[in-house]
Amino acid sequence: MELTPFDYQILDFISKREPVTKAEILKHFSSQIDTIEYRLDNLSKPIYTVPGRPPLSNYVIEEMDRQPDGAGGYITTRKGIYILSSLGKKTLQDYKLEVQIAKHRKREEIFWRAVPIVISLFALAKSYQWL
């Protein structure tokens, strides 16, 4: 699953406030409320790399409540409380680093584009002084 910038915003919000309830997430991202639940479900789904093998992990862990059902099994209910998994923390950290590197490259590119212009202007100003 490829994450979008908005997914990273959700991961960042959860990481800063974990454990965080679904209501808090919905309130914070109220302008995009129609897709938040879908995104949370996707972020909390296990990621399978090889069919038939255990999942790698998921980005977000939703706390669950398990109660015995009386027949030897359990009834699992969602609590609506989220924390980041180790994979979620690593993914968010990698994303932040990529963004930081991209900003650095952009600044460097702007600098190297501006240097010849500044040198040319400086040379032009010097040439008028010597005339």
N, C-alpha and C positions, 0 to 999 in steps of 0.2 A: 504494500500500500504506500503510495507516494503522498507525503503530507503537503498541505498547502500552507502559505503564510498564516492564514487564519487558524489552522490547526496548531501551528507553533505558538500563536497568541494564547490559545486555550491551555496548552502545556505550560507556558510561562506563568499564566494566572494561577494554575493549580500548584505549580512549584513554589510560588511565593506565599501561598496561603494554606498549604496542605496540613491537615485534612480539610477539604472544602466540600460543602454540600452542593447538590445539584441546584438548589434554589439560589445560592450565592453566585454560581456560574451563570445561571439564566439571568439574574438581575444585572450582573456586570456586562454581559453581552446582550442586553435587551434589544438592541437594534437588529440583531441577527438571530433572534430567538427561534425563528422557524427552522433553523438547521442545527442548532446547538445539540439537541437530543440525538439527532442522527450522527453528528460528529463524535459525541461522547461515546455512543455505542460502537462506532468504528474504532476509536482510540482504545477502547477497553476490550475489544475482541482479541483473542489469541492469534498470533501470527504463525501460520504453518509454513515451514520452508520445504518440507518433504512430506507428501501424503503418507499417512499411516504412522508417522513419528510424532512424538510429543511436540507441542508448540514451542517456538523459540521464546516468546514472551508476549507482552502487550505493552502499550505505551502508558496506559492509565489503569490503575487497579480500583475497581469499585468494591467497597466492602459489602459482604453478604452476611446474612443471618441464616444459620442452619438450625432447624428444629426437627426433632424426631417426628415421624408421621404415624407411629404406632404399628407399622407393618414392617419394621426393620430398616426402613429407608429414611430419607430426610427430605424436608421441604425447604427449599432455598428461596429466600426473598432478598431483593435488593434493598440496601439501606439508603442509597443515593448519596453516599459519601465517597469522595475520590481522593486518591493519592497517586503520585507518579511512581512507576516501576523503575527499576534500574535501567531498562532499555529507554524509557521515556526521558530519564535524566540525561543519559548519554546522548540521545538524539537531540534534545534541546541544547545541550552544551555544544555539540558539533555544529548545529545550526547557527548559534550565536557566534561561534568562531568563524564560520564561513561568511556571515554578514560583516563581521569586523574586518576580515581579510579583504572582502570586496570593497568596503569603504576605503581602506588603506590604498588599495590599487587605484581606485578612482581619484583619490587625492594626489597620488603619485603621477598619474596620467595628466591631471590638470597642471601640476607643477611643471612637468616636462614640456607641455604645450605652451606654457606661459613663459618659460625661460628664454626661448629665442626672441619672443616679442619684446620682452623687457630689455634684453641685450641690444636689440635693434633700436629701440627707443633711446636707450642710453647712448649708443653710438651716434644716432642722429642728433641728439642734444649736444654731444661733444663736438660734432662736426660744425655746428652753427657757431659755437664759441670760438673756433679756430679760424673762421673766415674773416 
